[in-house]
Amino acid sequence: MNNETMLVSSKEVLSKAQKGRYAVGAFNVNDLEMMQAIVAAAMKLRSPVILQTTEGAIEYAGLKYLAGMIKTAAHESKIPIVLHLDHGKSLNTIKQCIREGYTSVMIDASQYEFRKNVAVTKKVVALCHKKGVSVEAELGTIGGAEDKVEARRIILTDPAYAKQFVEKTCVDSLAVAIGTSHGAYKFKGSGRLDIKRLKQIRSKVKIPLVLHGASGVPKDIVKKAVKYGAKLQDVSGVPDSQIQQAIKNGICKINTDTDLRLSFTAAEREFLAKNPGEFDPRKILNPAKQLVQQTVERRIMLFGSAGKG
């Protein structure tokens, strides 16, 4: 741990989660307001937290701005915070993130066949471990589309290949495909987790496992969003009971993004509908921050990481 900033590696945080049988929330950050809401929730509940940025977020807000904000949050909050690159596809971006002080990166080469996925991942692991940076990789594809990540079909993780992959690459954590999907669900059955498959993977892989695409947007927020004009196809998500089963069987990190986006925009829509003459961004964005914080608090309580920071 860096005592000056409280930035930690994902390996450190997830190792504790694995021993304690809880999961740490990894929340996507695109701007100041989203980051403040997430950190406020984590501080209130004394939870470790992973603040992650995608390549899309970096393109939107700028790498130095995002890294600078999160470093400041880590310094001020006094809770363990991981600065993580989510779904890194570009080796150049990964190198830039390391230079800017990221403590964890995900190399996503899941679109390649097994051997190439291994080769690309090994290269990133060798680069990152020299710098003390943790590495997450993905085996299988969870389908769906969100930010710059898109897959047309779900390819569930094969337990035997998962064992080989971890042994060959020496990654610190592994994202597995067990039935989830990125973004608002568009795949039949993608909200149901294959717990049997997860148990098989857990029996063969000893490192922390990661769950992507595990949105669980509360019905009250969905209703609010729709009431004030949102056009939503399907945000059924993964039931809380299945999330708890997944954590019980080895999931130590759970990504959350769609929940935050819907909460943020639902609050904005409601405020502007009730205050059509308002033009002060601070007044418009404050309710959005508050609702995102509530959503993050719900997720932290579900994941069992409250009080672990």
C-alpha angles and dihedrals in degrees: 000000000000102000093201096058106014088232109151136180121259088237090063094047097042094046088059091046091052092052092045094045096234134110132238119225118238108202125191117238122202102155146003096274094052091048093049091051094050094047092046090055093047092048093048091053096035092235131152110242140195114219107198134186127198126214086255092055090049090051090049102043105017128253096251093049093050094045091045093051094048093046089053091050091051091050094049100038102054092210125112108272127181118207102211138179109221120211097354109192100165122071088204091057090048091053091049091050091052090052090051093054104263110165096201138026137187118218107201110197093144091122089071128077116266100270095049091045088054093047095049092044093049090054092053093045091053090050096046101041090058087061097042092251119144121232130215121188135182131230117190124010127264097201130220130086133270130154105328094334117101136160125173096210143022118251108186118221115261109225094216092050090046090059092049092045094054093045093049098043105032091217118173097226136010129217109215132199109227102149109305129119135207119255124349106356116261099158120090109248094004092131092063118085124219096228092172090059090046091054090051091051091047091053090056102034122058101185123090115284125221131214119208126185094029098140117165107177112188114245093236091060093047090051091049092050093049093044090058098046110282116146105216125178103187130341098160091132129176117319116244091240091060092048089054091049090051092052090048089055101049112291107136103166126044122189120221125188114121090057090056095047093050093046092049096049095040090058092046092050092050094048094049092046090054095038106035093161096055117111103165106111091206092060092045095048099043095074088047091055091048094052092046089052090053090050092050091048090054091051094047091052090048092049092051096232097120111122093015095102 
